[in-house]
Amino acid sequence: MLEIRLLGTPEIRREGSEPVAPRGHKTWALLAYLLLSEVKNPSREHLAGLLFRVAADPLRSLRWNLSELRRVVGQEFLPPGRAQVNVPHDCLIDVEILTRGTPEEALSLPGLGQDLLAGMDFSASPGFDGWLMQERRRLIGASASALHEAALDRLAFDRPEEAAHLAKRLLELDPFDENFQELAIRAYAQSGEEELARGQLESCRELFRGELGREPSDSLERAAGEPPVSGGSDSPPPSSAQAATALLEAGEAAAAAGAVDGALQTLRRAVSGAQGAGATELEARALFALGSTLVHAVRGRDEEASSILRRASALAAEAGLAELQAAAVRELSYVDALAGRHARCEQGLNEAMALASSDEELAATESVWALSSGDRGDHAAAIRHAEQSVTLAQKAGDKKRAAYAHTMAGRSQFLTGEIAAARASFESSLDLVRETDWIAFAAFPETWLAEVELSEGDLEGARRRMEYAFALGCEMRDPCWEGLAGRGLGIVEEKDGNSAAALRLLEDARHRAGRVTDSYIWVEAYALEAMAGVAVRSGSSRAPALVEDLRSLAGRTGMREMAARAFLLRHQLGDPTALDAARLMAAEVANPALEAEIAASAA
């Protein structure tokens, strides 16, 4: 059995033998790229230009390094005459376990939380160096995702002390992540360590005030004093399963009507009642309703919701409720997508697809696939999943889901330059929004239709539609819609020749998009990308810092398209080496509009 470790100090070993290593850092670089790149079947010319461009004979240097790698990993892994790996089924690769295994498997990795190819420098190959920089950030993010999910699992099953230990490891990776801070505080509170919970909250406040110049979100204060999921109400729990069922139905109705605070109290009592009656199926349904309400109706509560939905999924599995289990896993995947944890999201979506059987649930799962795929820049997959979601939603009579999926298709069509198709998708979405009176969602397709109008040269039409969408988003108090429409207003100002006003609006949009702990990270990145672009084009002194912020955010979340745009902006700032990295990241995305922008910048 072959074992390959690329996290931390890299090593290769066969079962029962001492570690072996190829000669030269570039052989390690080659192995990492072949295992991790989204470019499948790379040509020898591509690999030679990537790592050996300055060599006297790049192709010869590539052949030597491939031969050296083959000597160490074996011909079964890297067949002679090929530049593509063929991973045997019994081969253990730490980066594969981290991104595709379970959280528990990831916890066992010696290199968890350490850099890819730690200590190695490839600045002489700037394209690869940029790619490696992004992969290091992505895999650190994957380590954090595994620790985060494992900690949530422990909270869900009443093991808060273990959750607190994992939360401490998370804070070592990133003490400025409010979700990690909230998780640690909640773990202390649920284990009865009120003093530790309050101490962590105060420590977080001091850190944020001193380093960020702001206060942490209110959700951290709630976490410090939040009761377990079965508590939280002054009223006694119902005394029978029938009473708990009535509370569940009342809570769901209140949530649908927008009476969220009352809905949460009622649903918590329904959970308590179902627990008291020993009604496992009813408890699972009540937990799902509570978790879903927290995800979709209350900002800043996704951490609590995730723990609740995990319990719902486990109880649904115990009761043999595959459809409910699928729905709970899908909701967890949606939370992961919003947070930019795309590897974990896709694992959950695969599980949900295997469990679901109804057209309604399959349509919902496909729509989350479309969301995650589009965020990562895989627009062909996003359009495919969105169109499938529309078809299934229409069969199920779920017009709201169809409206959502039309918007997801339109976003990817717009970003890849298919303007006419994008317009048709957004108009179809808005037709369904009006038909169902789904005002809470309307700002999303309205903003994208305004982007279409702006691309077509209708500046005033785009401004009016953006202003309408922004006002609607503010009325709904939805940071995603506010940030997205605010970004659009900033771009309108730049098109109108007012870069200073554009930067002010884009700064506000970025703040709005990220003002809660469970913000939609792609919208925040989209606003930041626009702000960095305006700063570069206007010669603002803030441009380098904004571009670096974008690169860092894109790396942590695996948004390769945003990473390519960050490197493109670095090139426009005068860094000639950044264009190679932009091309390399764009090759992993396959967006013709992005490729055209890079070609224009090079020219």
Rosetta blueprint (number, residue, H / E / L):
1 M L
2 L E
3 E E
4 I E
5 R E
6 L L
7 L E
8 G L
9 T L
10 P L
11 E E
12 I E
13 R E
14 R E
15 E L
16 G L
17 S L
18 E L
19 P L
20 V E
21 A L
22 P L
23 R L
24 G L
25 H H
26 K H
27 T H
28 W H
29 A H
30 L H
31 L H
32 A H
33 Y H
34 L H
35 L H
36 L H
37 S L
38 E L
39 V L
40 K L
41 N L
42 P L
43 S L
44 R H
45 E H
46 H H
47 L H
48 A H
49 G H
50 L H
51 L H
52 F L
53 R L
54 V L
55 A L
56 A L
57 D L
58 P H
59 L H
60 R H
61 S H
62 L H
63 R H
64 W H
65 N H
66 L H
67 S H
68 E H
69 L H
70 R H
71 R H
72 V H
73 V H
74 G L
75 Q L
76 E L
77 F L
78 L L
79 P L
80 P L
81 G L
82 R L
83 A L
84 Q L
85 V L
86 N L
87 V L
88 P L
89 H L
90 D L
91 C L
92 L E
93 I E
94 D H
95 V H
96 E H
97 I H
98 L H
99 T H
100 R H
101 G L
102 T L
103 P H
104 E H
105 E H
106 A H
107 L H
108 S L
109 L L
110 P L
111 G L
112 L L
113 G L
114 Q L
115 D L
116 L E
117 L L
118 A L
119 G L
120 M L
121 D L
122 F L
123 S L
124 A L
125 S L
126 P H
127 G H
128 F H
129 D H
130 G H
131 W H
132 L H
133 M H
134 Q H
135 E H
136 R H
137 R H
138 R H
139 L H
140 I H
141 G H
142 A H
143 S H
144 A H
145 S H
146 A H
147 L H
148 H H
149 E H
150 A H
151 A H
152 L H
153 D H
154 R H
155 L H
156 A H
157 F L
158 D L
159 R L
160 P H
161 E H
162 E H
163 A H
164 A H
165 H H
166 L H
167 A H
168 K H
169 R H
170 L H
171 L H
172 E H
173 L H
174 D L
175 P L
176 F L
177 D L
178 E H
179 N H
180 F H
181 Q H
182 E H
183 L H
184 A H
185 I H
186 R H
187 A H
188 Y H
189 A H
190 Q H
191 S L
192 G L
193 E L
194 E H
195 E H
196 L H
197 A H
198 R H
199 G H
200 Q H
201 L H
202 E H
203 S H
204 C H
205 R H
206 E H
207 L H
208 F H
209 R H
210 G H
211 E H
212 L H
213 G L
214 R L
215 E L
216 P L
217 S L
218 D H
219 S H
220 L H
221 E H
222 R H
223 A H
224 A H
225 G H
226 E L
227 P L
228 P L
229 V L
230 S L
231 G L
232 G L
233 S L
234 D L
235 S L
236 P L
237 P L
238 P L
239 S L
240 S L
241 A H
242 Q H
243 A H
244 A H
245 T H
246 A H
247 L H
248 L H
249 E H
250 A H
251 G H
252 E H
253 A H
254 A H
255 A H
256 A H
257 A L
258 G L
259 A L
260 V H
261 D H
262 G H
263 A H
264 L H
265 Q H
266 T H
267 L H
268 R H
269 R H
270 A H
271 V H
272 S H
273 G H
274 A H
275 Q H
276 G H
277 A L
278 G L
279 A L
280 T H
281 E H
282 L H
283 E H
284 A H
285 R H
286 A H
287 L H
288 F H
289 A H
290 L H
291 G H
292 S H
293 T H
294 L H
295 V H
296 H H
297 A H
298 V L
299 R L
300 G L
301 R L
302 D H
303 E H
304 E H
305 A H
306 S H
307 S H
308 I H
309 L H
310 R H
311 R H
312 A H
313 S H
314 A H
315 L H
316 A H
317 A H
318 E H
319 A H
320 G L
321 L L
322 A H
323 E H
324 L H
325 Q H
326 A H
327 A H
328 A H
329 V H
330 R H
331 E H
332 L H
333 S H
334 Y H
335 V H
336 D H
337 A H
338 L H
339 A L
340 G L
341 R L
342 H H
343 A H
344 R H
345 C H
346 E H
347 Q H
348 G H
349 L H
350 N H
351 E H
352 A H
353 M H
354 A H
355 L H
356 A L
357 S L
358 S L
359 D H
360 E H
361 E H
362 L H
363 A H
364 A H
365 T H
366 E H
367 S H
368 V H
369 W H
370 A H
371 L H
372 S H
373 S H
374 G H
375 D H
376 R H
377 G L
378 D L
379 H H
380 A H
381 A H
382 A H
383 I H
384 R H
385 H H
386 A H
387 E H
388 Q H
389 S H
390 V H
391 T H
392 L H
393 A H
394 Q H
395 K H
396 A H
397 G L
398 D L
399 K H
400 K H
401 R H
402 A H
403 A H
404 Y H
405 A H
406 H H
407 T H
408 M H
409 A H
410 G H
411 R H
412 S H
413 Q H
414 F H
415 L H
416 T L
417 G L
418 E L
419 I H
420 A H
421 A H
422 A H
423 R H
424 A H
425 S H
426 F H
427 E H
428 S H
429 S H
430 L H
431 D H
432 L H
433 V H
434 R H
435 E H
436 T H
437 D L
438 W L
439 I H
440 A H
441 F H
442 A H
443 A H
444 F H
445 P H
446 E H
447 T H
448 W H
449 L H
450 A H
451 E H
452 V H
453 E H
454 L H
455 S H
456 E L
457 G L
458 D L
459 L H
460 E H
461 G H
462 A H
463 R H
464 R H
465 R H
466 M H
467 E H
468 Y H
469 A H
470 F H
471 A H
472 L H
473 G H
474 C H
475 E H
476 M H
477 R L
478 D L
479 P H
480 C H
481 W H
482 E H
483 G H
484 L H
485 A H
486 G H
487 R H
488 G H
489 L H
490 G H
491 I H
492 V H
493 E H
494 E H
495 K H
496 D L
497 G L
498 N L
499 S H
500 A H
501 A H
502 A H
503 L H
504 R H
505 L H
506 L H
507 E H
508 D H
509 A H
510 R H
511 H H
512 R H
513 A H
514 G L
515 R L
516 V L
517 T L
518 D L
519 S L
520 Y L
521 I H
522 W H
523 V H
524 E H
525 A H
526 Y H
527 A H
528 L H
529 E H
530 A H
531 M H
532 A H
533 G H
534 V H
535 A H
536 V H
537 R H
538 S H
539 G L
540 S L
541 S L
542 R L
543 A H
544 P H
545 A H
546 L H
547 V H
548 E H
549 D H
550 L H
551 R H
552 S H
553 L H
554 A H
555 G H
556 R H
557 T H
558 G L
559 M L
560 R H
561 E H
562 M H
563 A H
564 A H
565 R H
566 A H
567 F H
568 L H
569 L H
570 R H
571 H H
572 Q H
573 L L
574 G L
575 D L
576 P L
577 T L
578 A H
579 L H
580 D H
581 A H
582 A H
583 R H
584 L H
585 M H
586 A H
587 A H
588 E L
589 V L
590 A L
591 N L
592 P H
593 A H
594 L H
595 E H
596 A H
597 E H
598 I H
599 A H
600 A H
601 S H
602 A H
603 A L
